[in-house]
Amino acid sequence: MALLLLFSCASGFVPVDGPDWILDPPRVPDSVVFVGEGFGNTESEARAGAYRDVLEAMEGELGISVLIPYYREFYSTDRISMFGTYVNGTYSVAADGGYYHFILAVTPSESFYAQRSEEYLDAIERENDIGRLLSSASAHYRANEDTAALEDVLAALSLSLDGNQEAGRYAPEDLLARAMEYVSNITIRVDKPYGDAICLVSVTRDKGPFPPPVRNGRIDVSYTMMDNSGNLFEDSVSAMSGSNGRFEFNVTNPYTARRGTLRFSVHLPEDIIEAIRLKSEEGFIDPLLELVAARSVAYPYAIPPAFPPEDTIIAVASYMMDGRFLYSDDAMTAFSDQLRTAGLEYETVAAMGEDEADMLASLIRDYPDKRYIVTVYLGLSDYREAFDSVYVRIDGRVSIIDTDTADLIAQRTVFVSERGEDAESAERLAFERGARIAGGMLLRYL
């Protein structure tokens, strides 16, 4: 039979007519008995203090947090379901210009100490896991694998935020400082010994007279991408250095914007960073993120267009359903803006002609010095009226012609549907969107 009696009466006040259990708690078999005392200006304040007194005594006995998670339930129901705790007696008396309140709480010892055992084992396991991660970090660091060491430290930091440790040896603030030290020692350099198309990235530990290369270093590369419609968006990819601390990165690919800036930075695992952010106080992880950004390296680039602007003319033509030419300033502006967004400047004109063949013949005649002619043909193909709007469809083509060989280098089709309040607004939106998509398609070839 286990029995433990815990009571405070810290104030030294002993009520004359109070129950015996205030100074002589009953012995309840296989139970832990607590006597709590509270004082306040009102009975409510005194009662709240007595409940807090019991919970604080539980915390001292178990070594885990009890007051915050269980106060509301205990105060409202006189029970703590997790422990099996229940209030078996209360007493309140006015004295000393206020009120004293006493409660007698009983908890089955088995369920009570089971909580301590579970929390205690968790704390031991958590501390051991953190220690193993930090040992792994040290091993990676000795092997010049600094970014792997950084990931181990960040994993340990995330774990340290999960709860108590047996001896409390690993404070989150200390682990964050260690992670920042690793980042501070990593230096990224970007060169272009092979020309503009490929850059050579070197990753070293900037420490000592002969900085060693960072082996298997994970580096994030962010850049501007382009989708099939020519819309630009930011993306990133992780690269890894070899045993010499270097790797090559291809600037040119079919989806990269023709001009932009690559940014190289130390890799931070997104899942671990997000876990740390959710577990910690707001702004806790920000110094690390700011340090990574400050030590990142920007690499501006400009890829020469496939078709030289001085040898190329681009013509945009819009047509009504009956084949009549329609000059659309919205289409011209949207198309030109799409090219300029990608960093390209081409001479763009409004083409005319009864059909595409006539339009091409006119361009060849008017621009004899241009080897490449790009035609953007957009034509209204359908109208549909609804209750409160008009739907318009546009069909079109983007064609690239080599006038020296008369070859059709490439051709892409455009299909667009738009809705407007009336026919005029629907046409404007459809031509604008069609021209923007056509510009995006053309960018894939330029």
C-alpha positions in Angstrom: 0.0 0.0 0.0 1.5 3.3 -1.1 0.6 6.5 0.8 2.0 10.0 0.5 0.6 13.1 2.4 1.4 16.5 1.0 0.1 19.7 2.5 1.3 23.3 2.8 -0.6 25.7 5.1 2.2 28.0 4.1 0.7 31.0 5.8 0.7 29.4 9.2 -3.0 30.2 9.6 -5.0 27.5 11.3 -8.8 27.9 11.5 -10.2 27.3 14.9 -13.4 25.5 13.7 -11.9 24.0 10.6 -12.0 20.3 9.7 -9.3 18.0 11.1 -7.9 17.2 7.7 -6.4 20.7 7.3 -3.6 19.7 9.8 -4.1 15.9 9.9 -5.0 14.7 6.4 -6.6 11.3 6.2 -4.7 8.2 5.1 -6.2 6.9 1.9 -4.9 3.5 0.7 -2.9 3.5 -2.5 -3.4 7.3 -2.9 -1.6 10.6 -2.7 -3.3 13.2 -0.6 -2.8 16.9 -1.1 -4.0 19.8 1.1 -4.1 23.1 -0.7 -4.4 26.6 0.9 -5.4 29.9 -0.8 -5.9 33.4 0.5 -7.5 36.3 -1.3 -9.6 39.4 -1.0 -12.7 37.4 -2.2 -13.8 33.8 -1.7 -13.3 33.3 -5.4 -9.6 34.5 -5.3 -9.0 32.3 -2.2 -10.5 29.2 -3.9 -8.4 29.8 -7.0 -5.3 30.0 -4.9 -6.0 26.7 -3.1 -6.4 24.9 -6.4 -3.2 26.4 -7.7 -1.5 25.4 -4.5 -2.4 21.7 -5.1 -1.3 21.8 -8.7 2.0 23.4 -7.8 2.6 20.6 -5.2 1.9 18.1 -7.9 4.4 19.8 -10.2 7.0 19.6 -7.5 6.4 15.9 -6.9 6.3 14.9 -10.6 8.7 17.3 -12.1 6.4 18.1 -15.0 4.0 20.9 -16.0 0.7 20.4 -14.2 -0.6 23.9 -13.4 -1.1 25.3 -16.9 -2.6 22.2 -18.7 -4.9 21.1 -15.8 -5.9 24.2 -13.9 -9.1 25.0 -15.8 -10.4 21.4 -15.6 -9.5 21.1 -11.9 -11.0 24.4 -10.9 -14.2 23.9 -12.9 -14.9 20.2 -12.1 -13.0 19.4 -8.9 -11.3 16.6 -10.9 -8.3 15.9 -13.1 -9.3 13.0 -15.4 -5.7 12.3 -16.5 -4.6 11.5 -12.9 -7.9 10.4 -11.4 -7.7 13.3 -9.0 -10.8 14.4 -7.1 -11.6 17.0 -4.4 -12.7 15.2 -1.2 -13.3 18.2 1.0 -13.3 22.0 1.0 -13.4 24.7 3.7 -13.5 28.5 3.5 -13.3 31.1 6.3 -13.1 34.9 6.5 -10.0 36.1 8.4 -7.2 38.7 8.2 -9.3 41.1 6.1 -9.9 38.5 3.4 -10.7 34.8 3.0 -8.8 31.5 3.4 -9.8 28.5 1.4 -8.7 24.9 1.9 -9.2 21.9 -0.3 -8.4 18.2 0.3 -7.5 16.4 -3.0 -7.0 12.7 -3.4 -5.1 11.0 -6.4 -4.6 7.3 -7.0 -0.9 6.8 -6.6 -0.5 4.4 -9.5 -2.0 6.8 -12.2 -0.3 9.7 -10.5 3.2 8.3 -10.7 2.6 6.8 -14.1 2.6 10.3 -15.4 5.9 11.0 -13.9 7.4 7.8 -15.3 6.1 8.5 -18.8 7.3 12.1 -18.8 10.5 11.1 -17.1 11.3 8.5 -19.7 10.4 10.9 -22.5 12.8 13.4 -21.1 15.6 10.9 -20.9 14.9 9.7 -24.4 14.7 13.2 -25.7 18.0 14.2 -24.1 19.7 11.1 -25.4 18.4 11.7 -29.0 19.6 15.3 -28.9 23.0 14.0 -27.7 23.2 11.5 -30.6 22.3 14.2 -33.1 25.0 16.5 -31.8 27.5 13.6 -31.9 26.6 13.0 -35.5 26.9 16.8 -36.2 30.5 16.7 -34.7 31.4 13.7 -36.9 30.0 15.4 -40.0 32.0 18.5 -39.1 35.2 16.6 -38.7 34.6 15.1 -42.2 34.1 18.7 -43.6 30.4 18.0 -44.2 29.3 21.2 -42.7 25.7 21.4 -44.2 25.1 17.8 -42.9 26.3 18.9 -39.5 24.0 21.9 -39.7 21.0 19.7 -40.4 21.8 17.5 -37.4 22.0 20.6 -35.2 18.7 21.9 -36.5 17.0 18.5 -35.9 18.4 18.6 -32.3 17.0 22.1 -31.9 13.6 21.0 -33.1 13.7 18.1 -30.6 14.7 20.4 -27.7 11.5 22.3 -28.2 9.3 19.3 -27.8 9.5 19.2 -24.0 11.6 18.7 -20.9 15.0 17.0 -20.8 16.3 14.9 -17.8 19.1 17.3 -17.0 18.2 20.2 -19.2 21.6 20.2 -20.8 20.6 21.4 -24.3 18.9 24.8 -24.3 17.2 25.8 -27.6 19.0 29.1 -27.6 22.4 27.4 -27.4 21.5 25.1 -30.2 20.3 28.0 -32.4 23.7 29.8 -31.7 25.5 26.6 -32.8 23.5 26.4 -36.0 24.3 30.1 -36.7 28.0 29.5 -36.1 28.0 26.7 -38.7 26.3 29.0 -41.3 28.7 31.8 -40.5 31.6 29.6 -41.4 30.3 28.5 -44.8 31.4 30.6 -47.7 29.9 30.3 -51.3 31.8 31.6 -54.3 30.4 31.6 -57.9 32.6 31.9 -61.0 32.1 31.4 -64.7 35.3 29.8 -66.1 33.4 28.1 -68.9 31.5 31.1 -70.2 28.1 32.5 -69.3 26.1 29.2 -69.8 27.6 27.4 -66.8 28.7 28.7 -63.4 31.2 27.0 -61.1 30.1 27.1 -57.4 32.7 26.6 -54.6 31.7 25.9 -51.0 34.3 26.2 -48.3 34.6 26.5 -44.5 35.9 30.0 -44.0 38.0 29.2 -41.0 41.8 29.0 -40.6 44.6 30.0 -43.1 43.6 27.2 -45.5 39.8 27.0 -45.7 38.8 23.4 -46.4 36.2 22.5 -49.0 32.8 21.6 -47.7 32.1 18.0 -48.9 28.6 17.0 -50.0 27.5 20.5 -49.2 23.8 21.1 -49.9 23.2 24.5 -51.5 19.8 26.0 -52.6 19.7 27.8 -55.9 16.7 30.1 -56.5 15.8 31.5 -59.9 13.0 32.7 -62.1 11.2 30.1 -64.1 8.8 30.3 -67.0 5.7 28.1 -67.6 4.3 27.1 -70.9 2.4 30.3 -71.2 5.4 32.5 -70.5 4.4 33.4 -67.0 7.3 34.0 -64.7 7.5 32.6 -61.2 10.2 31.9 -58.6 11.5 28.4 -58.0 14.5 26.7 -56.4 16.5 23.5 -56.5 19.1 22.0 -54.2 22.5 21.1 -55.5 25.3 19.3 -53.8 29.0 19.8 -53.9 31.4 17.0 -54.5 34.4 15.9 -52.4 36.3 19.0 -53.7 33.6 21.3 -52.5 32.5 22.3 -56.0 29.6 21.8 -58.4 28.6 23.1 -61.8 25.2 24.7 -62.4 23.7 25.1 -65.9 22.3 28.6 -66.3 20.5 27.8 -69.5 17.5 25.5 -69.8 14.2 25.6 -71.7 12.4 27.1 -68.7 14.8 29.7 -67.3 14.0 33.3 -67.9 16.5 34.7 -70.4 17.7 37.3 -67.9 17.7 37.2 -64.2 19.6 36.5 -61.0 20.5 33.1 -59.5 20.9 33.1 -55.7 23.0 30.5 -54.0 22.4 29.9 -50.2 23.1 27.3 -47.6 20.3 24.7 -47.6 17.9 24.7 -44.7 15.5 21.7 -44.5 12.0 23.2 -44.9 10.3 20.6 -42.7 12.6 21.1 -39.8 12.5 24.9 -40.1 8.7 24.8 -40.2 8.6 22.5 -37.1 10.9 24.9 -35.2 8.8 27.9 -36.2 5.6 26.2 -34.9 7.1 25.1 -31.6 9.0 28.2 -30.7 8.0 31.8 -29.9 7.4 34.1 -32.9 10.7 35.3 -34.4 12.9 32.8 -32.6 14.2 31.3 -35.8 14.4 34.6 -37.7 18.1 35.4 -36.9 19.2 32.2 -38.6 17.1 32.8 -41.7 18.4 36.4 -41.9 22.0 35.1 -41.6 21.5 32.6 -44.4 20.0 35.3 -46.6 22.9 37.7 -45.8 25.5 35.1 -46.7 23.8 34.1 -49.9 25.5 34.9 -53.2 23.7 36.6 -56.2 24.7 35.7 -59.7 23.2 37.9 -62.4 23.0 36.4 -65.9 21.8 37.2 -69.4 21.3 34.4 -72.0 21.7 35.7 -75.6 18.4 35.1 -77.5 18.3 32.4 -80.1 17.1 34.9 -82.8 19.2 38.1 -82.7 16.9 41.2 -82.3 18.7 43.0 -85.1 17.8 40.2 -87.5 14.2 39.7 -86.3 10.9 41.4 -86.8 7.8 40.4 -84.9 4.3 41.2 -86.3 1.0 41.0 -84.4 -2.2 40.8 -86.3 -5.8 40.7 -85.0 -8.8 39.8 -87.1 -12.6 39.9 -86.8 -14.7 36.8 -87.5 -15.4 38.0 -91.0 -11.6 38.3 -91.7 -11.4 42.0 -91.4 -8.2 43.4 -89.9 -8.6 44.7 -86.4 -5.8 46.8 -84.7 -5.8 45.8 -81.0 -3.7 48.1 -78.9 -4.4 45.8 -75.9 -3.0 42.8 -77.7 0.1 44.7 -78.9 0.8 46.0 -75.3 0.3 42.7 -73.7 2.5 40.9 -76.2 5.3 43.5 -75.9 5.1 43.5 -72.1 5.5 39.8 -72.0 8.8 40.0 -73.9 10.1 42.9 -71.8 9.3 41.1 -68.6 11.7 38.4 -69.8 14.3 41.0 -70.5 14.0 41.0 -74.3 13.6 44.0 -76.7 12.4 43.2 -80.2 10.9 45.4 -82.8 7.2 44.6 -82.8 4.8 46.0 -85.4 1.1 45.6 -86.2 0.9 43.5 -89.3 -1.8 43.8 -92.0 -3.0 41.6 -94.8 -6.0 39.7 -96.0 -4.7 36.5 -94.5 -1.5 35.1 -93.0 0.2 34.5 -96.4 -0.6 38.1 -97.5 0.7 39.3 -94.1 4.0 37.4 -94.4 4.5 38.6 -98.0 4.0 42.2 -96.8 6.5 41.7 -94.0 9.2 40.2 -96.3 8.7 43.2 -98.7 8.8 45.8 -96.0 11.7 44.3 -94.0 14.1 42.9 -96.5 17.1 43.0 -94.0 15.4 40.8 -91.4 16.2 37.1 -91.6 13.7 35.9 -89.1 10.0 36.9 -89.2 7.7 36.1 -86.3 4.0 36.3 -87.0 1.4 36.3 -84.3 -2.1 35.8 -85.8 -5.1 36.2 -83.5 -8.6 35.9 -84.9 -12.1 35.9 -83.4 -13.7 32.5 -83.9 -16.9 32.5 -81.8 -19.3 34.6 -79.8 -21.7 33.3 -77.2 -24.2 35.5 -75.4 -25.3 34.6 -71.8 -27.8 36.2 -69.5 -25.5 38.9 -68.2 -22.3 38.4 -70.2 -20.7 37.6 -73.5 -18.2 34.8 -74.2 -15.6 35.3 -76.9 -13.2 32.7 -78.3 -9.9 33.5 -80.1 -7.9 31.1 -82.2 -4.4 31.9 -83.3 -0.9 30.8 -84.3 2.6 31.9 -83.5 5.0 31.2 -86.4 8.7 31.7 -86.8 10.0 31.8 -90.4 13.6 31.8 -91.7 13.4 34.0 -94.8 16.8 32.9 -96.1 15.7 29.3 -96.4 11.9 29.8 -96.4 11.7 27.2 -93.6 9.0 27.3 -90.9 11.2 26.9 -87.8 8.4 26.6 -85.3 4.6 27.0 -85.0 2.4 27.0 -82.0 -1.4 27.3 -81.7 -3.4 29.6 -79.3 -6.9 29.0 -78.0 -8.5 31.4 -75.6 -12.0 32.0 -74.2 -12.9 35.0 -72.2 -16.1 36.5 -70.6 -17.0 40.1 -70.5 -20.0 42.3 -69.6 -20.5 43.1 -73.3 -18.9 42.2 -76.7 -16.4 45.0 -76.6 -15.0 44.1 -73.1 -15.0 40.4 -73.9 -13.0 41.0 -77.2 -10.5 43.2 -75.4 -9.9 40.7 -72.6 -9.6 37.8 -75.1 -7.2 39.6 -77.4 -5.1 40.7 -74.5 -4.9 37.2 -72.9 -4.3 35.6 -76.3 -1.4 38.0 -77.0 0.1 37.3 -73.6 -0.1 33.6 -74.1 1.4 33.9 -77.6 4.2 36.0 -76.1 4.9 33.2 -73.6 5.0 30.6 -76.3 7.4 32.7 -78.3 9.7 33.1 -75.4 10.3 29.4 -75.3 12.0 29.7 -78.7 13.7 33.1 -78.2 
